[in-house]
Amino acid sequence: MANEHEYVKVNDVFGARKSLQVIRDRARATRRLSPWAVLGACIAYVLAATPPELTTPAPPGAPSARGGSLNMYIALVGRSGAGKGEAVKAAIDALRITDSEGHPVCIQDHYPQGVQLEQVQHIANIHPGTGEGLISVFLPPEDPAQPRVSRGILMVDEITELIGQTNRRGSVTVPKLLSLWSGAATGNTNASADTSRSLAAGSYRLTCIANVQPSNSYGLLQHDGSGLPQRFAWFDCEDPETPEVKPVAPPPLDVKVPDRNDQARAVTVPPAYWNEDDTERYNKARGAHSHEWDSHRLFACLKLAVALSLIDGRTGDVNEQDWHLAKKIWQHSSYVRYKSWEAAQRRKHEKAMSDEKEKDAVLHDEYKARVLDILKHYPANCRKSAGEYMSTFDIKRGLTTKQRQYGAQDLVAELAAEGKVLETTECRTDRHGRQFPVTVYLHPDYAQ
């Protein structure tokens, strides 16, 4: 595979097929948005529209294993005002998704113009909350007449909002997000059956779109030990290749997804996927692990490939081109993630420098106050009587070792410049009887 931190040109992906060209041109025609960001939002949208019964295939030779979940997380990365929120709206407008019975499939509260709400199959619009709260969305409703939610999309307006939940004491948000990405059985068992919650494996579909400012990305990247940032595909909200003349927006794409009543099905994948999967497992068995940021690369790429197939108007079955393009998208993701990591490191360094300067400023004021206190109260170790002028040598006797290292001369000179102490020169005599001038200081309270 190409260098994971290498820039991927827009047309290396979007020029490959008509459906991606449509997304590219609609993005650029709509307030000059990044094609990458709109594609990321399209991927989250189209996968959220699929029922949980549509899966990736189980490994060959494991007939009892269940297929993998298509649950997927997307990070849209850009500075404030880069169009992260607009990219989601553009994605919704770019895709007209219907199920196999012709019903529109729409995100709750985000309905395309002209859609008949009574026919809509809803994707729950979920906002950040606790891990238990995410699970509760998919639990059977208390009112049996209400339909159970099986599809949802977690909309995170700013990643710090989600990370704030993960950093709370006793939070289980990160473990739940890990389980939900895999479509695993999850929940919590409490002493009371009324407060216990349980989701069966493969019974729900969840995708996530998180807006990430590069300098705030450390909040997500710091969880790399758990595997959370590895479960996100990262998409850039900048488009350095945007043309000067905007393209004309083509019509939206028609996308069909299975209905929940359709027979459960695993998508087909090309031999290239199984070959790479076998190679990776072979390397892991021999202790040659990939970088931890790529620990879920193949599975994530497969989910991306299924989304590309659906966006292309097909059934989700993955062909060789889908697989090739998915890997190029993952290369873009790695590039954006690495840029975000660099931005986060710069911010950490700048904050550390700022904190150090602030600490120095506090110490500076503290030590100045101590020098002024010495000049006012004449501690015994200074060996001077009240009202006598003191030199910096005399003042140092009243300072701690750490305070002396800060520079008593600079501190008392600053106090003199501010008019807080009096400064003059007097002659002193050394032990050999030689006289020499010394700058000395006196607190104004003792001035005659």
VENHUFEN-V44402 format. One record per backbone hydrogen bond with DSSP energy under -0.5 kcal/mol. NH is the residue of the N-H (numbers start at 1). CO is the residue of the C=O. Records with the same first field share a line. If there is no record, write none. Layout:
NH=CO + CO
This chain:
6=3
9=7
12=9
13=9 + 10
14=10
15=11
16=13
21=17
22=18
23=19
24=20
25=21
26=22
27=23
28=24
29=25
30=26
31=29
32=28
33=27 + 30
37=236
38=34
39=35
40=36
41=37
42=38
43=39
44=40
45=41
46=42
47=43
48=44
49=45
50=46 + 47
54=51
55=53 + 265
56=68
62=59
65=62
68=56
69=182
72=206
73=231
74=208
75=233
76=74 + 210
77=75 + 235
78=76 + 212
82=79
87=83
88=84
89=85
90=86
91=87
92=88
93=89
94=90
95=91
96=253
97=95
98=255
99=103
100=257
102=99
105=97
106=104 + 121
107=110
108=123
110=107
115=112
117=115
119=116
120=117
121=104
122=120
123=106
124=122 + 151
126=124 + 153
128=155
134=130
135=131
136=132
137=133 + 134
138=134 + 135
139=136
144=142
146=143
152=205
153=124
154=207
155=126 + 153
156=154 + 209
157=155
159=211
161=158
162=158
163=159
164=160
165=161 + 162
166=162
167=163
168=165
171=168
176=172
177=173
178=174
179=175
180=176
181=177
182=178
183=179 + 180
184=179
186=199
188=197
190=188
195=192
196=192
197=188
199=186
202=183
203=200
205=150
207=152
208=72
209=154
210=74
211=156
212=76
216=213
217=213 + 214
219=216
220=217
221=217
222=218
223=220
224=221
226=223
227=223
228=223
231=227 + 228
232=229
233=73
234=232
235=75
237=77
242=239
246=244
253=94
255=96 + 253
257=98
262=259
265=53
267=55
273=270
274=270
275=271
276=272
277=273
278=274
279=275
280=276
281=277
282=278
283=279
284=280
285=281
286=282
287=284
288=283
289=287
294=291
295=292
297=294
300=296
301=297
302=298
303=299
304=300
305=301
306=302
307=303
308=304
309=305
310=306
311=307
312=308
313=310
314=309
318=268
323=319
324=320
325=321
326=322
327=323
328=324
329=325
330=326
331=327
332=328
333=329
334=330
335=331
336=332
337=333
338=334
339=335
340=336
341=337
342=338
343=339
344=340
345=341
346=342
347=343
348=344
349=345
350=346
351=347
352=348
353=349
354=350
355=351
356=352
357=353
358=354
359=355
360=356
361=357
362=358
363=359
364=360
365=361
366=362
367=363
368=364
369=365
370=366
371=367
372=368
373=369
374=370
375=371
376=372
377=373
378=374
382=379
383=380
388=385
390=441
392=439
395=391
396=392
397=393 + 394
398=394 + 395
399=396
404=400
405=401
406=402 + 403
407=403 + 404
411=407
412=408
413=409
414=410
415=411
416=412
417=413
418=414
419=416
420=415
421=415
422=442
424=440
426=438
428=436
430=434
433=430
436=428
438=426
440=424
441=390
442=422
443=375
444=420
446=443
447=444
